[in-house]
Amino acid sequence: MIDPHPKVPVSDESANPIPGVVDGWITASQTAEGGLSLRIRVGGQTGGAIGGDAIEIVIQPAFAACVTDILVGEASADRKNACVPCGVGISRRLNHGNGSLSG
């Protein structure tokens, strides 16, 4: 059985913020298999529609509870950081206006 609360050592990533943070949007949903999907859109709105590059992080059901506990602030003291396996998808929109192609 997969341990939903893996004991993988991780550094405190929040201590080293990424420079150049831009505005974006995040959508959280449950996958058909019961996992967690976090879809991040980087950039603002164009004509009322959310645009920009898209990054999707899919977390297996066995690890979703660990991430959820951290997000809602219910993680135990030794679980404030976690490193869990995930799938990552990236869809880039080239900066060529409304007719941009995904890539």
N, C-alpha and C positions, 0 to 999 in steps of 0.2 A: 504494500500500500504506500502511496506517495504521502510524505509528511506535508500537510498543508501549511505548516509553519517551519520552513527549512532553517537550519542553523548555519547559514552561509555568512561568513564574516563580511561586513560591508563598512565602508567609511561613511562618515556623515556628509553626504553630498550637499546638504543645505549650507554647510560651512564654506563651500566654494561656489558661489552663484556664477552662472554663465553670463559673460558680458554680452551686451547688445540684445537683451530680451525685447521682443516685439509683441504687439497685441495679437490675440488669437482667440479661438473658440474651442471648447471641449465638449464632446457629447459622450456620455457614458451609457452603455446599454448591455443587456444580457444577450449572449450568443445563443443560437439554437441548442448548443450542447451544454448550456448552463455556465459558460465561462463569462469573463468580463471583457468588453470591448471599449477601449478609450480611443475615440477619433478626435484628433487635434487638427484644426484648420489654422494655418498661419497666415496672418494678414487681416485686412479689414473687410468692409462690405463694399460691393460695387453694385449700384442700382438696386439696393435692398437685399441682394443675395450675398451670402457668405462666400468669399472667394479665397484664392491663395492655395498654397501647397497643402496637402493632406498627409498626415501620419496616423496610422492606426496601430494600436498596441492591443494584442489579443492575449489574454491570460487564461490558462486552462482552469477548469472548474476546481481542481484540487488546490490551486493556489489563490483563487479569487477571494476567499475568506480572509486570508492574511492581508492582502492589499486593502480590502474593504475595511478591516479593523483599523488600519492606519489612517485611511481617509476620513473615517468618522470619529477618530480620536479614542477608540476603545482598545487600542493595542496595549499589551502589558509593557512594563518598563523596559524589558529586554527585547521588545519587538517594535521599537519606534522606527527602526530602519529594517528593510528586508530586501533581499535580492532573490527574485523569483524568475523562472524561465518564462519567456513570452515569444509570440510571433510579432514581427514588425513589418508593416507595409507602408510604402511611400509613394505618393502620387504628386509629381511636380507639375506646376502650371508655369510655363515660361512667361515672362513679363512682356507679352505682346498684345495686351488688351483683351476684350471679351472673346475673341476668337482663339484664345490660347489652347494649345493641345496638351492633354495629359501625357505624362511621360514617366 
